[in-house]
Structures are given as structure tokens and as C-alpha cells.
Amino acid sequence: MQSGLRPFLIDPSSRATTWLSEHLRSSTVEVTTQQDPKFATTLELAVRFGKTLIVQEVDNVEPILFPLLRGDLISQGPRYVIELGEKTLDYNENFQLYLATRSPTPELPPNVMSILTSVNFTTTRAGLTGQLLAATLQVEKPELEVRRTELLRQEEDLKVKLVTLEDQLLTTLAESQGNILENKELLASLEQAKASAATIESSLKESVSLQKSLEKEREAYLSLAEAASNLYFVICDLSKLNNMYRFSLNAFHSLFQKALQTPQ
């Protein structure tokens, strides 16, 4: 996302686009499509007022977007302007543009792809298996998934604390003056840091051990998730026989959830 090129999200499940909308909600975010009759107006307002614009269902790129994708800015004193269609607009540097498609194999021309940064969120077997396993555990053993999530969060917090402690230790040593062995305050600080680091390391080992035991419990449901994942990709291949056989990942997730909640 830090590239100078505009991001193009290949997102068949729309999950990445949904996450992006939530992640950027602190700024002014608008979601639209090129088929919207008010698309040109929405785009102009976003450019002028520095909004974040997410354009969905991008199976082709309208000509009005090309100046933005190429970065055709014109300097006029302390400000920049850009020509969109027949209009010249003030360009707000806070403006952000994201293009997204649900097609797993978008067919944009090479001249368009060369000015975009593709970010592929196409579902893989391993990724879908993980999603379906988590969905299964939420129904069959919700407490197991809650414990696992909490352990992962604690582990990340401990790792951050350990890195912070190491940085503080290096800073203290770098700023110390005179003979280190005679600096009682520094030695006490080092001893405290050593004790804290040992405690954190012990907690990390305990967390890893608990995660291994939880993973063994999760494996009891792994075969179900793998079978469902394989079934999804078999269904996807049916579209090669006839275009009528097209099922979205969201629809498959809904069916899987219903199957889990149906009494056997």
C-alpha cells in the first residue's frame, strides 16, 4: 500500500474490501462503483476534499480515472490541480484511491495493470481450510477458539514488551557515563531488566506450550474443514462446464454455517 501506484485489490470474497473500509473509517471513506450514475461527481468531491474512495466491481477502468492512476498533477504555485474529463480540480494530497474487483482472474489491459499495484486476496485451499476450521470451532467449541485468540494476543503483547525492554536496555547502556561497574543505579536497572526478560521468556514458553495443546484439540475438526474446502474448489470448477454453476465464497460460507447449525 506504500507504493506510488494505486492499489488494485483482487478480492473474490470482498473480505479485504470490508476490512479496508473498517480500517480507514477514521478518515472520510466512500464506497462506490463505476456503474453508479453519480460516480463522476463522487470522484470529483473525493479529489477536492481529500476523501478516501474505494471503487468496487472494477472489471474495466473508465477514462476519467487515468489521470489519477498516472499521477498527472499540474503545479500551480503552492497547490496542485488535476484534469478530470473537462474539469480542472484542486487536488487534495489526502486523497486516496483503491480499486477492487471480485473476479479472481481480472482481465485488464497491460497498459492499465502497469500503473496499478495488484494485491491478490484470492482464496487458497489452505486459507479457506483455516477459515472453515475457525467457523466450525465457533459452533462446536467456541471456548477453544476464544482461548486460542487470547493466547495469540498475549503472546504478541509479550513479544512487544521484550523488544521494548531490549531497546530500553541498549539506550541505558549507550547513555551511561563513567565506569559501568561503579554505576549502582545502572547495575540495578540491568538486574531488573534481566529479571523482567526472564519472566517474559518463561511466559512465552508457557504460551507456546498451551497453544500446542489447543492445536491438538483443533485437529479433531481439521478433516471436516479440509473436506469442505475441497468441495468449494470442486464447485468452482463446475463453472468451466457451464457459466450457470457459479457460487460466491460468501454463499458457500453461509451454507457451511447452516450445515453446522443443523441438528444431526
N, C-alpha and C positions, 0 to 999 in steps of 0.2 A: 504494500500500500504506500510505501515511501518513494516509489518510483516516480519519475517525472511524467510518465504516461498514465492515462486514465485507466482504472481497473475495470476489467470485464469479467464478471462472475458467472461461471458455468455452474448453475445451481439447480439441478433437476428437482430436488426436494423442497426448495425455497427456504430451507432452514438457515442457510448462511445469510440470505437477504433479511430474514426476520431478525436474526441476531444482530445484524448490522444496524437495522432500524432502532433496536433497543439500545445498542451500544452508543449510538450517536444522538440519543434523544435529548442530551443536554444542549445540543445546538438545534437550530430550526431545520427539521428534516421533512421533506416532501417526497412521496412515492407516487410515480405516475407511469404512463406508458406512452409510446409514440403514437398510438391509435387514439388517444384522448383528444377530442376536438379543441381543448384548451391547452394542449401541450406547448405550443409556441409561447403563449402568454406565461405559463408556469415557468418555462425555461428562462424567459427574459427577466422575470421577477427574481428568480433564484440567483441569476448572474449579477443583477443590480444590487441586491440586498445581502449577498453573501450567504445564501442558504445552502444546505446540503440536499442534492437532488439524486434520488435513486430511480433510474429508468428501468422498468421491468419488461419482460417479453421482447427482448431485443433480438429479433431474427434477421434484421437488416438495420442499417444506420441511415437515418434521414439526413439530407444535405445540410440542414440547419445546424447539426451537431459538429460538422467537420472543423469549423474554425476553433471550437473549444478543444477538440481532440488534438488538433495540431498545435494549439497554443499560439494562435495568430493574434497576439496582443499588439496594440499600437500605443506607443508612449506619447502622451500629450502633457508635457510639463511634469507635475508631481503625480499624475494619475495615468491609469491605463484604460483604454477603450477597446472594444471588440465589435466587429461587424457580424451580426446575425441576420441573415436574409437581407432585407433592405434597410435594416435599422443599425445605428451605431450606438452601442450601450456602454455606460460606465461599467468597468469590470471591478468587482469587489474581490480582494485577494482571499477572503474567507470562503469563497465559493468552492464547493466540492461536487464532483460528478461521479456517479457509479452506474455502470451499465450491467444488466443482469439478464440471463436467459435460463429457461427451464429445459431447453433442448440439450441433451447430453453430447450431441455432435453438431454444434452450430456451424453453419457454412457461410461465414462472412468472407468477402473478397480479401486477397492478400494485402492490398493497399490499406484496408481498414485494420486488419489484425496487426499490421506493422506499427500502428500508432496507438495500440492498446496493450495493456498488461493483463494477460489471461490468468485467472485464478480458478483452477478446476476443483469443484466440490462434488464431482460425480461419485456416486455411491460405489464402493468396492465390496466384495464379499466379506472381507474381514471387518470392515467398518459397519456394514449392516448387521453382521452377526453380533457385534458388540452392542449395537442399539437394541436389537431384539432381545438379547440376554438381559439388558438392563430393564426393558419393559416387562419381561417375564418375572424378574425378581421383585419388581414393584407390586405385582399382583400376588405372587406366590409367597415371597418372603420379603416384605417391604423393610423390615427392621435390618435385614442383612445389607441391603443397598444403602440404607441410611448410615449404618456403622462404617461401611467401606468409604463412603463420601466424606464422612467426618475424619476418618483416619488419613485420607489423602490430604485433606485441608490442614490437619495438624502437622503432617509430615512437611508440607510446603512451608508452613509457618516456622517450623524448627530449622529448616534449611536456611531460611531468610535470616533468622536470629543468629545462626552460626556464622554466616557470611558477614553480618553486621559486626559481630564480636571480633572476628578476624581483622576487619578493617579498623575498628577502634584500637585494637592491639598494635597494629602497624603504625597508626597515627601517633599513639602514645610513645612508641619507641623512637619514631622519627623526630618528635618534638622534645624528647628528653635531652637534658644538658648535663655535662659533667660525667662522673663515674657512675655507670648504671648500678653497680653493686652497692654503692653507698646511698642510692636514692631509695629510701624506705617506702615513700609513697608510691613510687613506680613499681617496686617489688611487690607491694601489697596488691596493687592493681593487676599485676601479671598473675599472681596467685589466684585472685578472684576470677580472672578471665579463664584461667586454666580449669578451675573447678566448674565454672559455668559451661565451658566447652565439653567437659567430660559428662556432665548431666545431660546436655543436649544430644551428644553422641549415643548415650545409653537409651534415651527416649526414642531416638531414630531407629536403633536396633530393635527395640520393643515394638515399634510401629510396623517395621518390615515383617517381623515375626507374626504379628496379628493379621497383617494383610495376606500372608501366605496361607494361614488357616482359613481365612474368609474365601480366598480363591478356590480352595478345595471344595468348600460348600457350594460355590457358584458353578463349579464344573458339573455338578449334578444336573444342571439345566442347560449345559452347553450344547448337547446333542440336539435339543429342540430348536435352539436358536440357529444352529448350523443348517438344520433341515429346512427351516422356514426361509433362511437366506438363500439357499439353493433353489427353493421353489420360486422365489421372487425373480431370480435371473432366468429361470426356465420360462416363466410367464412373459418376461421382457422379450425373449427370443421368438415368442409367438407372433409378434408384430412383423417379423420377417416373412411370415406366411400370408398375413393379411393385416392391413392397417387398422382394421376394426379391433384387433386384440391389443389395445394399448391401456396400460394401467399405471397410474401415478404411484410414486412411493408413499405419498400421504394416504392414498386409498388402501394400499397394502397394509400400512401401519394400523389403520382403522379396523380392517378385517382381522388382523392379528390380535388386536386388543379385544375385539368381540369374542374371538375364539378362546382367549384366556379366561374371559369372564363368564363363559357359558358353562353351566354345571355339567360335569361328565356323568 
